[in-house]
Amino acid sequence: MSIERYLTIGDVSRRSGVAPSGLRYYESLGLITSRRTAGNQRRYERTTLRRVAFIRTASRVGLTLDEIREALATLPEARTPTAEDWTRLSRSWRPLLDARIAAIERLRDQLDSCIGCGCLSLERCMLQNPADRAAALGPGARFLEGDSPADAVRAMGDRATG
């Protein structure tokens, strides 16, 4: 193995800011790979630093490790990913990220008056969600998740007739 091409787990940890235990965890999930020396020590290709940076950044914006693994699986293993590879991957995430941005904006815009049911206001709750109609839409803060009071009325009607 060429010393210039491969890094130890300690090298990757220092360069990436991820603890060795985190790197081993990423490896156990298939997010990164290593080779083993004759002494069974991990050696990572330098390109692993890009993958780890990508994993950390994607995690910070709310993507799950499963989503990250699926995306990384689209990158070539036999060569260093090109700018086109990274562009293709990032474009595939655009709809998911746009949906999350919209959800965060709804939360931001409604947070002042929210508490938990969907209209999320104790004072307005009986107006927006009488008889807990939002429960027919499923668990959680239904109105924050994009459902409307009209959706709740329809769902209650569907339950009554179904």
Secondary structure as UniProt FT lines:
FT   TURN            3..5
FT   STRAND          6..8
FT   HELIX           9..16
FT   HELIX           20..28
FT   TURN            29..30
FT   STRAND          35..36
FT   TURN            38..39
FT   STRAND          42..45
FT   TURN            46..47
FT   HELIX           48..60
FT   TURN            61..62
FT   HELIX           65..72
FT   TURN            73..74
FT   HELIX           83..110
FT   HELIX           111..113
FT   TURN            122..124
FT   HELIX           125..128
FT   HELIX           130..137
FT   TURN            142..146
FT   HELIX           149..161
//
